[in-house]
Amino acid sequence: MMKTDVLVIGSGIAGLSFAIKVATAKPEATIHVLTKSNNDVGNTIKAQGGIAVVVDKIRDSFEQHIEDTMKAGKGINDPEIVKMVISQAPERLYELINWGTSFDANELGELELGLEGGHSQKRIVHHQDLTGKEMETKLLQKAASYSNIIFYDHYFVTDIILKKQESSTTCIGVRAIERKMAEEVSISSRITFLATGGSGRIFENTTNPLVATGDGIAMAHRAGAKISNMNFIQFHPTALYTKNQHSLFLISEAVRGFGAHLVDSTGNRFLFKYDTHGELATRDIVSEAIMRELQRSGKKSVFLDCRHLNPEAFKNHFPTIVQHCLDEGINYENDLIPIVPAAHYQCGGIQVDKFARTSINQLYASGECAHTGLHGANRLASNSLLEALVFSHQAAGKVVEKLDSILVEKLQQEAALQIDQSKEENDILNKFEKELNHLMSYNLLYTSEENEKKKALVKLNFLDEKLEKLCKNKYLEFFELKNMIQTAIIILEHAIKSKFFNKKKTYKFSN
């Protein structure tokens, strides 16, 4: 048994910025931050491009950023949320800078602004192609300076503990597995804050790390929280194609903003057939254009062409990408870079209000696991880090206001789980995950007919049932796969029910 005032699950930008703000305002409160791996593993640290902020008030404006966000999201964003997030952006950016985060500047000392697909102006603040790593490093350093923020690495949260009354349901803590000792623990908390990230590992190809298994979505769903728009999975169009590899290296959107061309195997730029913005069209348009070209040609990839760009300037802007390509035997000065779309960002998630509150009392969610209304059907590039900062800020203010009035509930002792892992069960998990990845493709989600989705849904439900029957030991890998399958089921259920994709035909390309 453990107890804390505030329990944060996840240590990316959403969880850390929230913890720092609560710790600052409530130095007497204890804040536990749980991560299922090391505290620097997750999607935040992998973010390359940057954070979208209106800095240049002469050429740019909040109104333009709002319009770009609404267009990218196909107009089903929440306009009030879009306005709130974008208008807070400069303040949240300068908080990061005050906490020690460094961003690239020009020769005049002004913030250097990049351009990405879907943006009408240069407004991407960045740190080379390592923006996420810079933010994560400085946020971890800042959090470590607070004595009341305590990190617990290698704690895998399995379920939310609820107190149910006639008119409401309240989160009073969680159950978790402490991986190093293979022990189960119950943790009581006044406030529980989900910052568990996305679900990319579900899919055939992804840019996400291995920890992105939809844990927060599945836990919240099992607890009865409202989940919205999970069918809106954004595929990033430019992941480095690597044969027989599941997790692919991301080639930042900013590379196309820098001037790279997208070409087919014959060297032809094909995007202008699909959108007048060409390489600077939004991610959904570019991804679907690539998939159509691959279907027509039968090829495994299309290509990024950077050969016409200034090589020194390119290397200075994208040192991580350049080095990774060189490690793969690809020289950007002479070679085309093979790319394919890969599952990248979960636009839907746990339904929250403008203070990041879920439909369950004392349970909050922020970052990629939350559905805030900002993104609509498709996230505008570099709006995700901004979203996490704003909603964690909103949540911190509300939590600080009410924390003292919440009692810590005493938890009942649960029967201990058997969490040893057998080789036979491990083989079953590997087999089931491959089946899951094979099912969850771009084509299933976006180009298949409803009956194909329903057939896949039947297979997923069968996998879910077999998993429970065949795996008697409830160890971490079991829960991860359980969460992935259950999240995939939600995605397909939402896709089948979605009026947007089933009826709004204008979203699809014309033949």
C-alpha positions as CSV (number, residue, x, y, z in Angstrom):
1,M,0.0,0.0,0.0
2,M,1.2,3.5,-0.9
3,K,-0.5,6.9,-0.7
4,T,0.1,10.3,-2.1
5,D,-1.7,13.6,-2.6
6,V,-1.3,13.8,-6.4
7,L,-0.5,10.8,-8.6
8,V,0.9,11.5,-12.1
9,I,1.0,8.5,-14.5
10,G,3.5,9.4,-17.2
11,S,6.6,11.6,-17.4
12,G,6.3,13.4,-20.8
13,I,5.6,17.0,-21.2
14,A,2.0,16.7,-20.0
15,G,2.8,14.9,-16.8
16,L,6.0,16.9,-15.9
17,S,4.7,20.4,-16.5
18,F,1.6,19.5,-14.4
19,A,3.7,18.1,-11.6
20,I,6.0,21.2,-11.6
21,K,3.1,23.6,-11.4
22,V,1.3,21.7,-8.6
23,A,4.6,21.3,-6.7
24,T,5.3,25.0,-6.9
25,A,1.9,26.1,-5.7
26,K,1.6,23.3,-3.0
27,P,5.0,22.6,-1.5
28,E,3.5,20.7,1.3
29,A,1.7,18.2,-1.1
30,T,3.4,15.0,-2.1
31,I,3.4,14.3,-5.9
32,H,4.3,10.8,-7.1
33,V,5.2,10.4,-10.8
34,L,4.9,6.8,-12.1
35,T,6.5,5.6,-15.3
36,K,6.4,2.0,-16.7
37,S,9.9,2.4,-18.1
38,N,12.6,5.0,-17.4
39,N,11.3,8.5,-16.8
40,D,12.8,9.8,-20.1
41,V,11.1,7.2,-22.4
42,G,8.1,8.2,-24.3
43,N,6.8,10.3,-27.3
44,T,7.9,13.7,-25.9
45,I,11.6,12.9,-26.2
46,K,11.1,11.7,-29.8
47,A,9.4,14.9,-31.0
48,Q,11.6,16.5,-33.7
49,G,9.8,19.4,-35.2
50,G,8.8,21.8,-32.4
51,I,6.0,23.7,-30.9
52,A,3.6,26.0,-32.8
53,V,3.4,29.5,-31.4
54,V,2.5,32.8,-32.8
55,V,5.6,34.9,-32.2
56,D,5.8,37.1,-35.2
57,K,2.8,39.4,-34.7
58,I,3.6,41.4,-37.9
59,R,3.2,38.5,-40.4
60,D,1.3,36.1,-38.2
61,S,-1.7,36.2,-35.8
62,F,-3.8,34.1,-33.5
63,E,-6.6,34.2,-36.0
64,Q,-4.4,32.6,-38.7
65,H,-3.2,29.9,-36.4
66,I,-6.8,29.2,-35.4
67,E,-7.8,29.0,-39.0
68,D,-5.0,26.7,-39.9
69,T,-5.9,24.4,-37.0
70,M,-9.6,24.3,-37.9
71,K,-8.8,23.5,-41.6
72,A,-6.4,20.7,-40.7
73,G,-9.0,19.2,-38.3
74,K,-11.7,19.3,-41.1
75,G,-13.8,21.8,-39.0
76,I,-14.8,19.4,-36.3
77,N,-12.5,20.9,-33.7
78,D,-14.0,22.7,-30.8
79,P,-13.6,26.4,-31.7
80,E,-13.5,27.6,-28.1
81,I,-10.8,25.1,-27.2
82,V,-8.8,26.0,-30.3
83,K,-8.9,29.7,-29.3
84,M,-8.0,29.0,-25.7
85,V,-4.9,26.8,-26.6
86,I,-3.5,29.1,-29.3
87,S,-4.0,32.3,-27.3
88,Q,-2.1,30.8,-24.4
89,A,0.8,29.6,-26.5
90,P,3.2,32.5,-26.1
91,E,2.8,32.4,-22.3
92,R,3.4,28.7,-22.1
93,L,6.4,29.0,-24.4
94,Y,8.1,31.6,-22.2
95,E,7.5,29.5,-19.1
96,L,9.5,26.7,-20.8
97,I,12.2,29.1,-21.6
98,N,12.2,30.4,-18.0
99,W,12.5,26.7,-16.9
100,G,15.7,26.4,-18.9
101,T,14.6,25.2,-22.3
102,S,16.7,26.4,-25.2
103,F,15.3,27.1,-28.7
104,D,17.1,28.1,-31.9
105,A,17.6,31.8,-32.6
106,N,18.7,33.7,-35.6
107,E,21.7,36.1,-35.9
108,L,19.6,38.9,-34.2
109,G,18.9,36.7,-31.2
110,E,15.2,36.3,-32.2
111,L,13.5,32.9,-32.1
112,E,14.0,31.1,-35.4
113,L,10.7,30.0,-36.8
114,G,10.1,27.0,-39.0
115,L,7.4,26.1,-41.5
116,E,5.4,22.9,-41.5
117,G,2.6,21.4,-43.5
118,G,-0.8,23.1,-43.0
119,H,0.7,26.3,-41.5
120,S,0.1,29.5,-43.4
121,Q,3.1,31.2,-41.7
122,K,6.4,30.3,-40.1
123,R,5.6,29.7,-36.5
124,I,7.4,26.5,-35.4
125,V,9.8,27.2,-32.5
126,H,12.4,24.4,-32.4
127,H,15.7,23.1,-31.1
128,Q,17.3,21.7,-34.2
129,D,15.5,18.4,-34.8
130,L,15.7,17.5,-31.1
131,T,13.0,19.8,-29.7
132,G,11.3,17.0,-27.7
133,K,14.6,15.8,-26.2
134,E,15.5,19.4,-25.1
135,M,12.1,19.9,-23.5
136,E,12.1,16.5,-21.7
137,T,15.7,17.0,-20.4
138,K,15.0,20.4,-19.0
139,L,11.6,19.5,-17.5
140,L,13.1,16.4,-15.8
141,Q,15.9,18.7,-14.4
142,K,13.3,21.2,-13.2
143,A,11.1,18.5,-11.6
144,A,14.1,16.9,-9.8
145,S,14.7,20.3,-8.0
146,Y,11.4,19.8,-6.1
147,S,11.6,17.7,-2.9
148,N,7.9,17.0,-3.1
149,I,8.1,15.4,-6.6
150,I,9.0,11.7,-6.2
151,F,9.7,9.5,-9.3
152,Y,8.8,5.8,-9.3
153,D,10.3,4.2,-12.5
154,H,9.3,0.8,-13.7
155,Y,5.8,0.9,-12.2
156,F,3.2,-0.3,-14.6
157,V,-0.3,0.9,-13.7
158,T,-2.9,-1.8,-14.5
159,D,-6.2,-0.3,-13.3
160,I,-7.9,2.7,-11.8
161,I,-9.5,2.2,-8.4
162,L,-13.0,3.6,-8.1
163,K,-15.4,4.7,-5.3
164,K,-18.9,4.4,-6.7
165,Q,-21.9,6.2,-5.3
166,E,-25.5,6.6,-6.5
167,S,-24.9,9.7,-8.5
168,S,-21.1,9.7,-9.2
169,T,-17.9,7.7,-9.7
170,T,-14.7,8.9,-8.1
171,C,-11.1,7.8,-8.7
172,I,-9.4,7.1,-5.4
173,G,-6.1,5.5,-6.7
174,V,-4.6,2.9,-8.9
175,R,-3.2,-0.6,-8.9
176,A,0.2,-1.1,-10.3
177,I,3.0,-3.7,-10.8
178,E,6.4,-2.8,-9.5
179,R,8.5,-4.5,-12.2
180,K,11.9,-4.9,-10.5
181,M,10.5,-6.8,-7.6
182,A,7.5,-8.3,-9.5
183,E,5.1,-7.1,-6.8
184,E,1.7,-5.6,-7.0
185,V,0.9,-2.4,-5.2
186,S,-2.2,-0.3,-4.5
187,I,-1.7,3.5,-4.5
188,S,-4.3,5.9,-3.0
189,S,-4.4,9.5,-4.2
190,R,-6.5,12.6,-3.9
191,I,-6.0,13.4,-7.6
192,T,-4.9,11.0,-10.4
193,F,-3.5,12.5,-13.5
194,L,-3.2,10.4,-16.7
195,A,-0.4,11.4,-19.0
196,T,0.1,8.0,-20.6
197,G,0.6,9.0,-24.2
198,G,-0.7,7.3,-27.3
199,S,-1.2,3.9,-28.9
200,G,1.0,3.7,-32.0
201,R,2.4,0.2,-31.2
202,I,-1.0,-1.2,-32.1
203,F,-0.4,-0.5,-35.7
204,E,1.5,-2.3,-38.5
205,N,4.0,0.6,-38.8
206,T,4.5,3.4,-36.2
207,T,6.8,6.2,-35.3
208,N,6.0,5.7,-31.6
209,P,8.3,4.0,-29.0
210,L,7.4,0.6,-27.6
211,V,5.7,2.1,-24.5
212,A,2.9,3.6,-26.6
213,T,0.4,0.8,-25.9
214,G,-2.8,2.8,-25.2
215,D,-2.7,2.1,-21.5
216,G,-4.5,5.2,-20.3
217,I,-7.3,4.7,-22.9
218,A,-7.9,1.1,-21.9
219,M,-7.7,1.8,-18.2
220,A,-10.1,4.8,-18.4
221,H,-12.5,2.8,-20.6
222,R,-12.6,-0.1,-18.2
223,A,-13.3,2.4,-15.4
224,G,-16.3,3.8,-17.4
225,A,-14.7,7.1,-18.5
226,K,-16.0,8.7,-21.7
227,I,-13.7,8.0,-24.7
228,S,-14.1,10.1,-27.9
229,N,-13.1,10.0,-31.6
230,M,-10.5,7.2,-31.4
231,N,-10.9,6.6,-35.1
232,F,-8.9,9.8,-35.8
233,I,-5.4,8.3,-35.9
234,Q,-2.9,10.5,-37.6
235,F,-0.4,8.8,-39.9
236,H,2.8,10.7,-40.4
237,P,3.6,10.6,-44.1
238,T,7.4,10.5,-43.8
239,A,8.7,7.6,-41.7
240,L,11.9,6.1,-42.9
241,Y,11.0,2.9,-44.8
242,T,12.9,0.0,-43.2
243,K,12.1,-3.6,-44.4
244,N,10.5,-5.9,-41.8
245,Q,10.6,-3.3,-39.1
246,H,7.6,-2.3,-37.0
247,S,8.8,0.9,-35.3
248,L,10.1,3.3,-37.9
249,F,12.4,6.4,-37.6
250,L,10.5,9.7,-38.1
251,I,11.6,12.2,-40.8
252,S,10.3,15.5,-39.4
253,E,7.6,17.5,-41.1
254,A,10.1,20.4,-40.9
255,V,12.2,18.7,-43.6
256,R,9.5,19.4,-46.2
257,G,9.1,22.8,-44.7
258,F,12.8,23.3,-45.3
259,G,12.2,22.6,-49.0
260,A,12.5,18.8,-49.5
261,H,10.5,17.3,-52.3
262,L,8.4,14.2,-52.2
263,V,8.9,12.0,-55.3
264,D,7.9,8.6,-56.7
265,S,10.4,5.9,-57.9
266,T,10.8,7.7,-61.3
267,G,11.6,11.1,-59.6
268,N,8.3,12.8,-60.3
269,R,6.7,15.1,-57.7
270,F,3.2,13.7,-57.4
271,L,1.6,15.6,-54.5
272,F,0.3,18.5,-56.6
273,K,-2.1,16.1,-58.2
274,Y,-3.8,15.8,-54.8
275,D,-3.5,19.3,-53.3
276,T,-2.3,22.7,-54.5
277,H,0.0,23.0,-51.4
278,G,2.1,20.1,-52.6
279,E,4.6,19.1,-49.9
280,L,3.1,21.5,-47.5
281,A,-0.3,19.9,-47.5
282,T,-1.6,18.6,-44.1
283,R,-0.4,15.1,-43.0
284,D,-3.7,13.3,-43.8
285,I,-3.6,14.5,-47.4
286,V,0.0,13.7,-47.9
287,S,-0.4,10.2,-46.3
288,E,-3.3,9.3,-48.4
289,A,-1.6,10.6,-51.6
290,I,1.4,8.3,-50.8
291,M,-0.8,5.3,-50.2
292,R,-2.6,5.8,-53.4
293,E,0.7,6.1,-55.3
294,L,2.0,2.9,-53.7
295,Q,-1.2,1.0,-54.6
296,R,-0.9,2.1,-58.2
297,S,2.9,1.4,-58.5
298,G,3.2,-1.7,-56.3
299,K,6.3,-0.2,-54.8
300,K,7.2,-0.4,-51.1
301,S,8.0,3.3,-50.6
302,V,8.1,6.8,-52.1
303,F,11.0,9.1,-51.5
304,L,12.1,12.4,-50.0
305,D,14.5,14.3,-52.2
306,C,16.9,16.6,-50.4
307,R,19.6,16.7,-53.0
308,H,18.8,20.3,-54.2
309,L,19.1,21.7,-50.7
310,N,22.1,23.5,-49.2
311,P,23.9,20.5,-47.5
312,E,25.5,22.5,-44.7
313,A,22.3,24.3,-43.8
314,F,20.4,21.1,-43.9
315,K,22.9,19.3,-41.7
316,N,22.8,22.1,-39.2
317,H,19.0,22.1,-39.0
318,F,18.6,18.3,-38.9
319,P,21.7,16.7,-37.4
320,T,19.8,13.7,-35.9
321,I,18.0,12.9,-39.1
322,V,21.2,13.2,-41.2
323,Q,23.2,10.9,-38.8
324,H,20.4,8.3,-38.7
325,C,20.2,8.2,-42.5
326,L,24.0,7.9,-42.7
327,D,23.9,5.0,-40.3
328,E,21.4,3.3,-42.6
329,G,23.7,3.9,-45.6
330,I,21.7,6.8,-47.0
331,N,23.6,10.0,-47.9
332,Y,21.1,12.9,-48.2
333,E,23.4,14.8,-50.6
334,N,23.3,12.0,-53.2
335,D,20.5,9.6,-52.3
336,L,16.8,9.6,-52.2
337,I,15.4,8.8,-48.7
338,P,12.7,6.1,-48.8
339,I,9.6,6.9,-46.8
340,V,6.2,5.5,-46.0
341,P,3.3,6.7,-43.8
342,A,3.2,5.3,-40.2
343,A,0.8,5.6,-37.3
344,H,2.0,8.7,-35.4
345,Y,-0.6,10.5,-33.3
346,Q,-3.9,9.7,-31.6
347,C,-6.2,12.6,-32.0
348,G,-9.0,11.1,-30.0
349,G,-8.8,9.8,-26.5
350,I,-10.2,10.2,-23.0
351,Q,-12.9,13.0,-23.1
352,V,-11.9,16.0,-21.0
353,D,-13.2,19.5,-20.4
354,K,-11.1,22.7,-20.6
355,F,-9.5,21.9,-17.2
356,A,-8.5,18.4,-18.3
357,R,-11.2,16.8,-16.1
358,T,-12.5,13.4,-17.3
359,S,-16.1,12.2,-16.7
360,I,-14.8,10.5,-13.5
361,N,-14.3,12.7,-10.4
362,Q,-10.7,13.4,-9.4
363,L,-9.4,11.8,-12.6
364,Y,-7.6,14.1,-15.1
365,A,-6.0,13.5,-18.4
366,S,-3.7,15.5,-20.6
367,G,-1.4,15.0,-23.6
368,E,-1.9,12.4,-26.3
369,C,-4.2,10.2,-24.2
370,A,-6.8,13.0,-23.9
371,H,-9.4,14.2,-26.4
372,T,-9.6,17.9,-25.8
373,G,-11.3,19.1,-29.0
374,L,-8.2,20.9,-30.3
375,H,-7.3,18.6,-33.2
376,G,-10.6,17.5,-34.8
377,A,-10.1,14.8,-37.4
378,N,-6.4,15.6,-38.0
379,R,-3.8,17.3,-35.9
380,L,-2.0,20.3,-37.3
381,A,1.7,19.8,-37.1
382,S,3.4,20.9,-33.9
383,N,0.2,21.6,-32.0
384,S,0.6,18.6,-29.7
385,L,3.3,19.8,-27.4
386,L,1.4,23.0,-27.1
387,E,-1.8,21.2,-26.3
388,A,-0.1,19.2,-23.5
389,L,1.3,22.4,-21.9
390,V,-2.0,24.3,-22.0
391,F,-4.2,21.5,-20.6
392,S,-1.7,20.6,-17.9
393,H,-1.6,24.3,-16.9
394,Q,-5.4,24.4,-16.8
395,A,-5.5,21.2,-14.7
396,A,-2.9,22.4,-12.3
397,G,-4.8,25.5,-11.5
398,K,-8.0,23.5,-10.8
399,V,-6.2,20.9,-8.7
400,V,-4.4,23.5,-6.6
401,E,-7.7,25.2,-5.9
402,K,-9.5,22.0,-4.6
403,L,-6.7,19.7,-3.4
404,D,-7.0,20.5,0.3
405,S,-10.8,19.7,0.4
406,I,-10.2,16.1,-0.9
407,L,-9.8,13.3,1.6
408,V,-7.4,10.4,0.9
409,E,-9.5,7.2,0.8
410,K,-8.4,4.0,2.5
411,L,-8.0,1.2,-0.1
412,Q,-9.1,-2.4,0.4
413,Q,-6.4,-5.0,0.2
414,E,-6.8,-6.9,-3.1
415,A,-5.9,-10.5,-3.8
416,A,-2.3,-10.7,-5.0
417,L,-1.8,-11.4,-8.7
418,Q,0.4,-14.1,-10.0
419,I,2.8,-12.1,-12.2
420,D,5.5,-14.7,-13.1
421,Q,5.9,-15.1,-16.9
422,S,6.3,-18.5,-18.6
423,K,7.9,-19.0,-22.0
424,E,4.7,-20.6,-23.3
425,E,2.7,-17.5,-22.4
426,N,5.4,-15.2,-23.8
427,D,5.1,-17.0,-27.1
428,I,1.3,-16.5,-27.1
429,L,1.7,-12.8,-26.5
430,N,4.2,-12.4,-29.3
431,K,1.9,-14.3,-31.7
432,F,-1.2,-12.3,-30.7
433,E,0.7,-9.0,-31.1
434,K,1.8,-9.9,-34.6
435,E,-1.9,-10.7,-35.4
436,L,-2.9,-7.4,-34.0
437,N,-0.3,-5.4,-36.0
438,H,-1.3,-7.3,-39.2
439,L,-4.9,-6.3,-38.7
440,M,-4.4,-2.6,-37.7
441,S,-3.2,-1.0,-40.9
442,Y,-3.7,2.3,-42.6
443,N,-5.9,0.7,-45.3
444,L,-8.2,-1.0,-42.7
445,L,-8.8,2.3,-40.9
446,Y,-9.1,4.7,-43.9
447,T,-9.8,2.9,-47.2
448,S,-11.7,-0.4,-46.2
449,E,-15.4,-0.8,-46.4
450,E,-17.5,-1.1,-43.2
451,N,-17.9,-4.9,-43.5
452,E,-14.1,-5.3,-43.6
453,K,-13.9,-3.2,-40.4
454,K,-16.6,-5.4,-38.8
455,K,-14.7,-8.6,-39.7
456,A,-11.5,-7.2,-38.1
457,L,-13.5,-6.2,-35.0
458,V,-14.8,-9.8,-34.6
459,K,-11.1,-11.0,-34.8
460,L,-10.0,-8.5,-32.2
461,N,-12.8,-9.5,-29.8
462,F,-11.8,-13.1,-30.3
463,L,-8.1,-12.2,-29.5
464,D,-9.2,-10.4,-26.4
465,E,-11.2,-13.5,-25.1
466,K,-8.4,-15.9,-26.0
467,L,-5.8,-13.7,-24.2
468,E,-7.7,-13.9,-20.9
469,K,-8.2,-17.7,-21.2
470,L,-4.7,-18.7,-22.3
471,C,-2.6,-16.4,-20.0
472,K,-3.3,-17.1,-16.4
473,N,-0.4,-15.1,-15.1
474,K,-1.1,-11.3,-15.1
475,Y,2.4,-9.8,-15.7
476,L,3.2,-6.5,-17.4
477,E,3.4,-7.8,-21.0
478,F,-0.1,-9.4,-20.5
479,F,-1.6,-6.0,-19.5
480,E,0.2,-4.2,-22.3
481,L,-1.2,-6.5,-24.9
482,K,-4.6,-6.4,-23.2
483,N,-4.6,-2.6,-23.4
484,M,-3.5,-2.7,-27.0
485,I,-6.3,-5.0,-28.1
486,Q,-8.9,-3.2,-26.1
487,T,-7.8,0.2,-27.5
488,A,-7.8,-1.3,-31.1
489,I,-11.4,-2.5,-30.5
490,I,-12.4,1.0,-29.4
491,I,-10.7,2.5,-32.5
492,L,-12.6,0.2,-34.9
493,E,-15.9,0.6,-33.0
494,H,-15.6,4.4,-33.4
495,A,-14.5,4.0,-37.1
496,I,-17.6,2.0,-37.8
497,K,-20.0,4.4,-36.0
498,S,-18.3,7.5,-37.4
499,K,-20.6,9.7,-39.4
500,F,-17.6,11.7,-40.5
501,F,-15.9,9.0,-42.5
502,N,-19.0,7.0,-43.4
503,K,-21.0,10.0,-44.8
504,K,-18.7,13.0,-45.3
505,K,-17.3,11.8,-48.6
506,T,-15.6,15.2,-49.4
507,Y,-12.8,14.1,-47.1
508,K,-11.8,11.3,-49.4
509,F,-9.9,12.0,-52.6
510,S,-11.8,11.9,-55.9
511,N,-10.7,9.2,-58.4
